[in-house]
């Protein structure tokens, strides 16, 4: 087992220049193929490409255009997915041009950004796509030379034979497209990778740092109207009437009308639409009892301590274990509702005509969103096209597409192209939030051994996914049970970066520290001992690998100097598995003016093969900072159905000066890649909380931590 230490290189990079000569389009009807209708950049639009229903374009000069199929939300797949294709295609990365593909339900199986699964699901199909194209190009060259293709070799897009003849990809691309597609191709061994495992800059970096149009808010169309929507001020209210006389008199306003329980304001600019919306006078009435955070807390606590539970996993007999225990540890952990707060507020473009429905914008679920719009408008799905823009953050919020449905419905009613744009206040006040959740964890101890473990979850609306009860410590404790319960809230909730595990990790990893203290054993060794009990298990439900978890724990203990740091530095440990990835983290805290301050987080991660270390490092650092920031500060209170913070003047986020140094070590192996966009987040909060306990002697069981005045004044 090897590891590599990474730090971010923050230099700017230049991307390869555009193609300048003719070529063709070559590809295959695989998972990642892309329709020829997808428009290439303007600078290559006039090239003569041979249409082969694919997504690899090869110009006559050997330059290669690769279409990136999945939505890009900052997780780096627009760079890393083409890297995988280019690796097997055996073309030099500097000769690759990357273009965002569009929605294509005929040839894509999973065109989704969610669950940290893009690379994991695309790994083999992407490799096969590149390797198949390479083989066809080699076959074409071999046929021209009259030699055995097996005796030809390729390096950086140049095909060679034993006689010393050479042909570039561009010289044989047209011939290759006419050949039969091979069914079985040889894939590279990891030891032969030249692109995978290298630090490759974000392919959009130039456009991002120079402000070129990439994001949904940048999208423009001739004749497009900008739309701001007035929504109910509280969850559980409905529109009775409204007066738009003053609003209609505002400059730039084109139209105002009601749709459903909302009011659309259409204008010639964003600010004109938003200004007119503020001039609307609307009357709302309560459609149901309006919820407040205090009431939600009481409901969740009552559920947590009640008997209306649904069992997701049950091993052994927990009742017997607790009845026979010498000691019982019982703790409750609490988390609030959280908004997503994407840097780019929600927005979407729609142009609904009698012939077609054109959609464009930032969306994590293009297929599902297009399907919902087709149903909403009673249109044939084939009439709908969807162009994906880069997203200024997603974190789960852009999975749902409610903003896209608004745009389509408004365009259909107005008979004009429109772009719906949320203000920050719209974004926070009408979100799909992380639900408030409470966990109660009980442990039964006999003869100083852990003999029983009972986890109960009480949540708003939904409950943890069915796989989560099979995460650690499942399989390590003979008597183990996970129960869930929930109540239906009018406040819309859904996925938030690392759903459920983002807080469950805090609860369980805090509890394991408390458990070790109660048993008088080493905190890390307690976890390692439990992992030993899982090794060799035949339980197919277990989701994690005890061996891989042990590796990251041992690595982070060594690299963080666990227990050997200088006086005045207090450390906290956590280890967690989610999204098919194993992560261990150690937080270093010091006391400054009586307040614990986080200085450093050391991470060890096993996510299999790291496709792009530079991009991977960004994901880890972002996940850690996100995890620390929201555990420390995040809280959205509701009073009578209305959120009490709708902008950053009252909603606290972590600040640059508060971010720790993040030192990251990836375990090197040849295992297929697993998730990385989310797994570093869940362990961050508990590592910090456990370090605070070491520094202050105070155990925090409720988020946000900043509200614990005994610790943070």
C-alpha positions in Angstrom: 0.0 0.0 0.0 1.3 3.4 -1.0 0.0 6.9 -0.5 0.7 10.3 -2.1 0.5 13.6 -0.3 -1.1 16.5 -2.3 -1.3 20.2 -1.9 -3.1 22.5 -4.3 -1.2 24.2 -7.1 -3.1 27.4 -7.6 -1.4 28.5 -10.9 -3.6 29.3 -13.8 -3.3 27.2 -17.0 -4.0 27.7 -20.7 -6.2 25.2 -22.5 -5.4 23.7 -25.9 -6.3 26.0 -28.9 -9.2 25.2 -31.2 -9.1 22.8 -34.1 -8.1 24.4 -37.3 -8.5 21.7 -40.0 -11.1 19.2 -41.3 -11.8 15.8 -39.7 -14.6 13.6 -38.7 -16.9 12.5 -35.9 -16.3 9.0 -34.6 -17.9 7.1 -31.8 -20.0 4.3 -30.6 -23.5 3.7 -29.1 -22.1 3.2 -25.6 -23.1 4.6 -22.3 -21.2 7.8 -23.0 -22.0 8.4 -26.7 -23.3 11.8 -27.7 -25.7 12.8 -30.5 -24.3 14.6 -33.5 -26.9 17.4 -33.0 -24.8 18.7 -30.0 -23.3 21.9 -31.3 -19.6 22.2 -31.2 -17.9 25.5 -30.2 -18.1 28.3 -32.8 -14.4 27.9 -33.6 -14.8 24.4 -35.0 -18.3 24.6 -36.3 -17.2 24.9 -40.0 -15.1 21.7 -40.0 -16.1 18.8 -42.2 -16.9 16.0 -39.7 -18.0 12.6 -40.7 -21.2 11.8 -38.8 -20.9 8.4 -37.0 -23.4 8.9 -34.1 -20.6 9.3 -31.6 -18.8 11.8 -29.5 -15.2 11.7 -30.3 -14.2 14.2 -33.1 -10.9 13.8 -34.8 -9.7 16.6 -37.1 -7.4 16.0 -40.1 -4.6 17.6 -38.1 -5.0 15.0 -35.3 -6.6 17.3 -32.8 -9.4 15.5 -30.8 -12.6 16.9 -29.5 -14.2 14.9 -26.7 -17.7 15.6 -25.5 -18.2 15.5 -21.7 -21.5 13.9 -21.1 -22.4 14.6 -17.4 -23.5 17.8 -15.7 -20.6 19.8 -14.3 -21.3 21.3 -10.9 -17.7 21.9 -9.8 -16.9 18.2 -9.1 -14.6 18.2 -12.1 -16.2 15.6 -14.4 -16.0 17.8 -17.4 -12.2 17.3 -17.1 -11.9 13.8 -15.6 -14.4 11.9 -17.8 -12.7 13.0 -21.0 -9.3 12.2 -19.4 -10.4 8.6 -19.1 -11.4 8.5 -22.8 -8.2 10.2 -23.8 -6.1 7.7 -21.8 -7.5 4.7 -23.6 -7.6 6.6 -27.0 -3.9 7.1 -26.4 -3.9 10.8 -27.5 -1.8 13.5 -25.9 -3.9 15.6 -23.6 -2.6 18.8 -25.1 -4.2 17.7 -28.3 -7.7 17.3 -26.7 -10.5 19.9 -26.8 -13.4 19.3 -24.4 -17.0 20.3 -25.1 -20.0 19.9 -22.8 -22.5 17.4 -24.3 -26.2 17.9 -24.2 -29.0 15.7 -23.0 -29.3 12.4 -25.0 -31.6 9.8 -23.6 -31.1 7.4 -26.6 -27.4 6.7 -25.8 -26.8 7.8 -22.2 -27.5 5.6 -19.2 -26.7 7.9 -16.4 -26.5 11.6 -17.3 -26.7 12.7 -13.7 -24.6 14.7 -11.2 -25.4 13.2 -7.9 -24.3 10.7 -5.3 -20.6 11.1 -6.2 -21.2 8.4 -8.8 -20.3 9.9 -12.2 -16.8 8.5 -12.4 -17.7 5.3 -10.7 -20.5 4.4 -13.1 -18.6 5.7 -16.1 -15.2 4.1 -15.5 -15.5 1.0 -17.7 -17.7 2.4 -20.4 -15.5 5.5 -20.8 -12.4 3.4 -21.0 -14.1 1.1 -23.6 -15.1 4.0 -25.7 -11.6 5.3 -25.9 -10.0 1.9 -26.4 -12.6 1.0 -29.2 -11.9 4.2 -31.1 -8.2 3.6 -30.8 -8.5 0.0 -32.1 -10.6 1.2 -35.1 -7.9 3.8 -36.0 -5.2 1.2 -35.7 -7.2 -1.2 -37.9 -7.6 1.5 -40.5 -3.8 2.2 -40.5 -3.0 -1.5 -40.6 -5.4 -2.0 -43.6 -3.7 0.8 -45.5 -0.3 -0.7 -44.9 -1.4 -4.2 -45.4 0.0 -5.4 -42.0 -1.3 -7.1 -39.0 -3.0 -4.6 -36.7 -1.7 -6.5 -33.6 1.8 -5.6 -34.7 1.1 -1.9 -34.7 1.6 0.4 -31.8 0.2 3.9 -30.7 1.7 6.7 -28.8 0.2 10.2 -28.5 -2.1 9.7 -31.5 0.6 8.4 -33.8 0.3 4.9 -35.1 3.5 3.0 -36.0 4.4 -0.4 -37.5 7.5 -2.6 -37.4 8.6 -1.1 -40.8 8.9 2.3 -39.3 5.8 3.7 -41.0 3.8 6.3 -39.1 0.3 7.7 -39.5 -1.5 10.3 -37.3 -5.0 9.7 -36.2 -6.3 12.5 -38.4 -4.9 10.8 -41.5 -6.9 7.6 -41.0 -9.9 8.8 -39.1 -12.3 8.9 -42.1 -11.3 5.3 -43.0 -11.7 4.2 -39.4 -15.3 5.4 -39.2 -16.3 3.0 -42.0 -14.9 -0.1 -40.3 -16.8 -2.5 -38.1 -16.9 -1.6 -34.5 -14.8 -4.2 -32.5 -16.6 -6.0 -29.7 -13.7 -6.8 -27.5 -10.9 -4.4 -26.9 -7.9 -4.5 -24.6 -7.8 -1.9 -21.9 -4.6 -0.4 -20.4 -3.1 -1.6 -17.2 -2.9 1.1 -14.5 0.9 1.0 -14.7 0.7 2.2 -18.3 -1.4 5.3 -17.6 0.0 8.5 -18.9 -3.0 10.9 -18.4 -4.9 9.2 -15.5 -3.1 10.1 -12.3 -1.7 13.3 -13.6 -2.7 16.8 -12.4 -4.8 18.1 -15.2 -6.2 21.7 -14.9 -9.9 22.3 -15.1 -10.7 22.6 -18.8 -12.9 25.6 -18.1 -10.3 27.5 -16.0 -9.6 30.2 -18.6 -13.3 31.0 -19.0 -13.9 30.9 -15.3 -11.1 33.3 -14.3 -11.8 35.7 -17.2 -15.5 35.8 -16.8 -16.5 34.1 -20.1 -20.1 32.9 -20.4 -20.3 29.3 -18.9 -23.0 29.3 -16.3 -26.7 29.4 -16.4 -26.9 33.0 -15.5 -24.7 33.7 -18.5 -27.2 32.2 -20.9 -28.7 34.6 -23.4 -31.1 34.3 -26.3 -32.4 36.9 -28.8 -35.8 38.2 -27.6 -35.5 36.5 -24.2 -37.4 38.0 -21.2 -36.2 37.9 -17.7 -38.6 36.5 -15.1 -38.8 37.0 -11.4 -41.4 35.0 -9.5 -43.3 35.9 -6.3 -43.8 32.8 -4.2 -45.7 32.3 -0.9 -43.8 34.0 1.9 -44.3 31.0 4.1 -44.6 27.3 3.6 -48.3 26.3 3.9 -49.8 29.5 2.4 -51.8 30.0 -0.7 -52.4 33.0 -3.0 -55.8 34.6 -2.5 -55.5 37.7 -4.7 -53.0 40.3 -5.9 -52.8 43.9 -7.3 -50.2 44.5 -10.0 -51.1 48.0 -11.0 -48.0 49.7 -9.5 -45.8 46.8 -10.7 -47.0 47.1 -14.3 -46.1 50.8 -14.3 -42.5 50.0 -13.7 -40.0 50.5 -16.5 -39.2 47.4 -18.6 -42.2 45.3 -17.4 -43.7 43.3 -20.3 -46.2 41.1 -18.5 -47.4 39.9 -15.1 -49.6 36.8 -14.5 -50.5 34.1 -12.0 -49.5 30.5 -12.5 -50.4 28.0 -9.9 -49.8 29.5 -6.4 -47.2 32.0 -7.8 -47.0 35.2 -9.7 -44.6 35.7 -12.7 -43.1 39.1 -13.6 -41.6 39.3 -17.1 -39.3 42.2 -18.0 -36.5 43.3 -20.3 -33.8 42.9 -17.6 -33.2 41.0 -14.4 -33.3 44.1 -12.2 -36.5 45.5 -13.9 -38.2 42.2 -13.2 -37.0 42.0 -9.6 -37.9 45.6 -8.9 -41.4 45.2 -10.3 -41.9 42.0 -8.2 -41.3 44.1 -5.0 -44.1 46.4 -6.1 -46.7 43.6 -6.2 -49.3 43.6 -3.5 -50.5 40.1 -2.7 -52.9 38.6 -0.2 -52.0 35.1 1.2 -53.9 32.8 3.5 -52.9 29.8 5.6 -53.7 26.6 3.9 -52.5 24.6 6.9 -50.9 25.1 10.3 -47.6 26.9 9.9 -44.5 25.3 11.3 -41.9 26.8 13.5 -38.5 25.3 14.5 -39.5 25.0 18.1 -42.4 22.9 17.2 -40.4 20.8 14.8 -37.9 20.1 17.6 -40.6 18.9 19.9 -42.1 16.7 17.3 -38.8 15.1 16.4 -37.9 14.5 20.1 -41.2 12.9 20.7 -40.8 10.6 17.7 -37.3 9.8 18.8 -38.5 8.6 22.2 -41.7 7.1 20.9 -42.5 3.6 19.6 -43.6 4.4 16.0 -40.5 3.0 14.5 -39.6 1.2 11.3 -36.7 -1.2 11.5 -34.1 -1.0 8.6 -31.7 -3.6 10.0 -31.8 -5.9 13.0 -29.0 -8.3 14.1 -29.2 -10.5 17.2 -31.5 -9.3 20.1 -30.9 -5.8 21.3 -33.6 -6.1 24.0 -31.8 -9.0 25.6 -28.4 -7.2 25.2 -29.6 -4.1 27.0 -31.3 -6.1 29.7 -28.0 -7.9 30.4 -25.8 -4.8 30.3 -23.6 -3.7 33.1 -23.7 -0.1 31.7 -25.8 1.7 29.1 -24.6 4.8 27.3 -27.5 6.8 25.8 -27.0 10.0 23.8 -29.1 12.3 21.5 -27.6 14.3 18.7 -29.5 17.2 16.9 -29.1 19.0 13.6 -31.1 21.9 12.1 -32.5 22.6 8.7 -29.9 23.9 6.2 -30.2 25.7 2.9 -27.8 24.9 0.0 -26.7 28.4 -0.7 -25.1 27.7 -4.1 -23.0 30.7 -5.2 -25.1 30.9 -8.4 -28.8 31.2 -7.5 -31.3 29.0 -9.2 -32.1 30.0 -12.8 -33.2 28.3 -16.1 -34.1 29.2 -19.7 -37.1 27.9 -21.6 -38.5 28.5 -25.0 -41.8 26.7 -25.5 -43.3 26.8 -29.0 -45.8 24.7 -30.9 -43.0 22.7 -32.5 -40.5 22.2 -29.7 -39.4 22.9 -26.2 -35.9 24.3 -25.8 -34.4 24.2 -22.3 -31.0 25.4 -21.1 -29.4 25.9 -17.7 -27.7 24.4 -14.6 -29.3 21.1 -13.7 -28.0 18.0 -12.0 -30.8 15.8 -13.5 -31.4 16.7 -17.1 -33.3 13.6 -18.1 -35.6 13.6 -15.1 -36.2 17.3 -15.4 -37.1 17.1 -19.1 -39.5 14.2 -18.4 -41.3 16.3 -15.8 -41.6 19.2 -18.1 -42.9 17.0 -20.9 -45.6 15.7 -18.5 -46.4 19.2 -17.2 -46.9 20.6 -20.7 -48.4 17.4 -22.1 -45.7 17.3 -24.8 -43.9 14.4 -26.5 -40.5 13.9 -24.8 -38.9 13.8 -28.3 -39.8 17.5 -28.8 -37.7 18.5 -25.8 -34.0 19.5 -26.0 -31.9 20.4 -23.0 -28.6 22.1 -23.0 -26.5 21.8 -19.9 -24.5 24.9 -18.6 -21.9 24.8 -16.0 -23.3 25.2 -12.5 -22.1 27.6 -9.8 -22.7 24.9 -7.1 -25.3 22.3 -6.8 -24.9 20.2 -3.5 -28.2 18.5 -4.3 -30.3 21.6 -4.8 -30.2 21.3 -8.6 -31.4 17.7 -8.5 -35.0 18.7 -8.3 -35.5 21.1 -11.3 -38.5 23.0 -9.8 -37.0 26.2 -11.2 -36.8 24.6 -14.7 -40.5 23.6 -14.5 -41.3 27.2 -13.6 -39.4 28.5 -16.7 -41.2 26.0 -19.0 -44.6 26.8 -17.6 -44.1 30.6 -17.8 -42.7 30.4 -21.4 -45.7 28.2 -22.4 -48.1 30.8 -21.0 -46.3 33.9 -22.3 -45.4 32.3 -25.7 -42.0 33.8 -25.4 -38.5 32.6 -24.5 -37.9 33.4 -20.8 -35.2 33.0 -18.2 -36.3 32.5 -14.6 -33.8 34.0 -12.2 -33.9 33.7 -8.4 -32.5 36.4 -6.1 -30.5 35.2 -3.1 -33.6 35.8 -1.0 -35.7 33.7 -3.4 -33.1 31.0 -3.2 -33.1 30.8 0.6 -36.7 31.4 1.2 -38.1 28.9 -1.3 -35.5 26.1 -1.1 -35.4 22.4 -0.9 -33.6 22.1 2.4 -31.5 19.6 4.3 -34.1 18.2 6.8 -33.7 18.7 10.5 -32.7 15.3 12.0 -32.2 13.9 15.4 -30.4 10.7 16.4 -30.6 8.7 19.5 -27.8 6.2 20.0 -27.7 3.6 22.8 -24.9 1.2 23.6 -25.0 -1.8 25.9 -21.7 -2.7 27.7 -21.0 -5.9 29.6 -17.7 -6.9 31.1 -16.3 -3.8 29.4 -17.3 -5.2 26.0 -19.8 -3.6 23.5 -22.6 -6.1 23.2 -25.4 -4.0 21.9 -26.0 -0.9 19.6 -29.3 0.8 18.9 -29.5 3.7 16.5 -32.8 5.6 16.1 -33.4 8.4 13.5 -36.2 10.9 13.6 -36.3 13.2 10.5 -38.5 15.6 8.6 -40.2 14.0 5.6 -37.9 11.2 4.6 -35.4 8.8 6.3 -31.9 7.6 5.6 -31.3 5.5 2.5 -31.7 1.7 2.9 -27.9 1.2 2.4 -26.8 3.4 5.3 -27.8 1.0 8.0 -25.2 -1.4 6.5 -22.4 1.1 7.0 -20.0 0.8 9.9 -20.5 -0.4 12.7 -23.0 -2.9 11.0 -21.5 -6.4 11.2 -19.1 -5.5 14.0 -21.6 -5.8 16.9 -23.6 -9.0 17.5 -26.8 -7.1 18.7 -27.3 -4.2 16.3 -30.4 -2.4 15.2 -31.3 0.7 13.2 -34.8 2.2 13.4 -36.3 5.2 11.7 -39.3 7.5 12.0 -40.4 10.7 10.5 -43.2 13.3 10.2 -44.5 14.9 7.0 -43.6 18.6 6.9 -44.9 21.3 4.5 -41.3 22.6 4.3 -39.7 21.0 1.3 -36.6 18.9 2.0 -34.3 16.8 0.0 -30.7 15.9 -0.7 -27.9 18.1 0.7 -24.3 17.2 0.1 -23.7 13.7 1.4 -27.4 13.2 2.3 -28.1 12.0 5.9 -24.4 10.9 6.4 -23.5 14.6 6.6 -24.9 14.5 10.1 -25.1 10.8 10.9 -21.3 10.7 10.8 -21.1 13.4 13.5 -23.5 11.5 15.7 -21.9 8.2 15.4 -18.3 9.3 15.5 -18.9 11.5 18.5 -20.7 8.6 20.2 -17.7 6.3 19.6 -15.5 8.7 21.3 -17.9 8.9 24.3 -18.1 5.1 24.2 -14.3 4.7 24.4 -14.3 7.1 27.3 -17.0 5.2 29.1 -15.1 1.9 28.5 -11.7 3.4 29.4 -10.2 2.3 26.1 -8.3 4.0 23.3 -10.6 5.8 20.9 -8.9 4.8 17.7 -8.3 1.2 18.9 -11.9 0.8 19.7 -12.8 1.3 16.0 -9.9 -0.9 14.8 -11.0 -3.7 17.1 -14.6 -3.5 15.8 -13.2 -3.6 12.2 -11.3 -6.8 13.0 -14.7 -8.5 13.8 -16.0 -7.7 10.3 -13.0 -9.1 8.4 -14.0 -12.3 6.6 -17.7 -11.6 6.9 -20.0 -13.4 4.5 -22.7 -10.7 5.1 -23.4 -9.4 1.6 -25.3 -6.4 3.0 -22.2 -4.9 4.5 -21.3 -1.9 2.3 -17.8 -1.0 3.6 -14.4 -2.8 3.5 -12.9 -3.3 7.0 -9.5 -3.6 5.4 -9.7 -0.4 3.4 -11.1 1.4 6.4 -8.2 0.1 8.5 -5.8 1.4 5.9 -7.1 4.9 6.0 -7.2 4.9 9.8 -3.6 3.8 10.1 -2.5 6.2 7.5 -4.1 9.3 9.1 -2.8 8.3 12.5 0.7 8.2 11.2 0.6 11.3 9.0 -1.2 13.5 11.7 1.3 12.5 14.4 -1.7 11.4 16.4 -0.9 11.7 20.1 2.5 13.1 19.5 1.8 16.7 18.6 3.3 19.6 20.6 1.8 20.8 23.8 -1.2 23.0 23.3 -2.5 21.2 20.2 -5.6 19.0 20.8 -6.6 16.4 18.3 -9.9 14.8 17.3 -10.3 11.7 15.2 -13.1 10.4 13.0 -13.5 7.7 10.3 -16.4 7.2 8.0 -17.5 5.4 4.8 -20.0 6.7 2.4 -20.4 6.9 -1.4 -18.3 3.8 -1.7 -15.2 5.7 -0.3 -13.3 5.3 3.0 -12.1 8.4 4.8 -10.3 9.1 8.1 -9.6 12.6 9.4 -7.8 14.1 12.3 -8.4 17.7 13.4 -5.9 19.8 15.2 -7.3 22.5 17.6 -5.6 25.1 19.7 -7.0 27.4 22.3 -6.9 31.2 21.5 -8.2 33.6 24.1 -10.2 30.7 25.6 -11.8 29.7 22.3 -11.0 26.5 20.4 -9.7 27.3 16.9 -9.2 24.7 14.2 -5.8 24.9 12.6 -5.4 21.8 10.5 -7.2 18.7 9.2 -5.3 15.7 8.0 -7.2 13.3 5.7 -6.5 9.8 4.4 -8.7 8.7 1.6 -9.2 5.4 -0.3 -11.3 6.3 -3.4 -9.6 3.8 -5.6 -7.7 5.1 -8.7 -7.4 8.9 -8.5 -8.2 10.0 -12.1 -7.1 13.6 -11.6 -5.2 14.3 -8.4 -5.5 18.1 -8.8 -9.3 17.9 -9.1 -9.5 15.3 -6.4 -7.6 17.5 -4.0 -10.1 20.3 -4.6 -13.0 18.0 -3.8 -11.4 16.9 -0.5 -10.5 20.5 0.6 -14.0 21.7 -0.4 -15.7 18.8 1.4 -13.7 19.4 4.7 -14.3 23.1 4.7 -18.0 22.6 3.9 -18.3 20.1 6.6 -16.6 22.2 9.2 -18.4 25.4 8.2 -21.9 24.0 8.3 -21.4 22.0 11.5 -20.0 25.2 13.1 -22.4 27.9 11.8 -25.2 26.5 9.7 -28.8 27.0 11.0 -32.0 28.0 9.3 -34.8 28.7 11.8 -38.5 28.9 10.8 -41.2 31.0 12.4 -44.8 30.4 11.2 -43.6 28.7 8.1 -41.1 31.4 7.1 -37.3 31.1 7.2 -35.7 33.7 9.4 -32.5 34.2 7.3 -32.8 34.9 3.6 -29.4 36.4 2.9 -25.8 36.3 4.1 -26.2 39.3 6.4 -28.0 37.0 8.8 -27.0 33.5 7.7 -23.5 32.7 8.8 -21.0 30.8 6.6 -17.4 29.9 7.3 -15.0 32.7 6.3 -11.6 32.4 4.5 -9.7 33.2 7.7 -11.4 30.4 9.5 -10.6 27.7 7.1 -7.9 25.1 8.2 -4.9 23.8 6.4 -6.1 20.5 4.8 -3.4 17.9 4.3 -4.5 15.0 2.1 -3.2 11.5 1.5 -4.7 9.3 -1.1 -4.2 5.5 -0.8 -2.7 4.2 -4.0 -4.2 1.1 -5.4 -5.6 -0.3 -8.7 -9.2 -0.5 -7.5 -11.8 1.2 -9.8 -12.6 4.7 -8.7 -15.3 5.4 -6.1 -17.0 8.6 -5.1 -15.2 11.8 -4.0 -17.4 14.8 -4.3 -19.1 14.1 -0.9 -17.1 11.6 1.3 -14.7 14.1 2.8 -17.5 16.1 4.3 -19.2 13.8 6.9 -16.1 13.0 9.0 -15.0 16.7 9.2 -17.6 17.9 11.7 -17.0 15.0 14.2 -13.2 15.3 14.0 -13.5 18.9 14.9 -16.0 18.2 17.7 -13.9 15.5 19.1 -10.9 17.8 19.1 -12.9 20.5 20.9 -13.8 17.9 23.6 -10.1 17.2 24.0 -9.3 20.9 24.3 -12.2 22.0 26.6 -13.7 18.9 28.2 -17.1 19.8 26.7 -18.9 17.4 24.5 -21.0 19.1 21.8 -24.1 17.1 20.7 -26.0 19.7 18.8 -25.3 21.7 15.6 -24.4 24.4 14.9 -21.5 24.4 17.4 -21.4 28.2 17.6 -24.6 28.2 19.6 -22.8 26.3 22.4 -21.9 29.3 24.6 -20.0 27.1 27.1 -17.4 26.5 24.3 -17.6 29.5 22.0 -18.7 32.2 24.4 
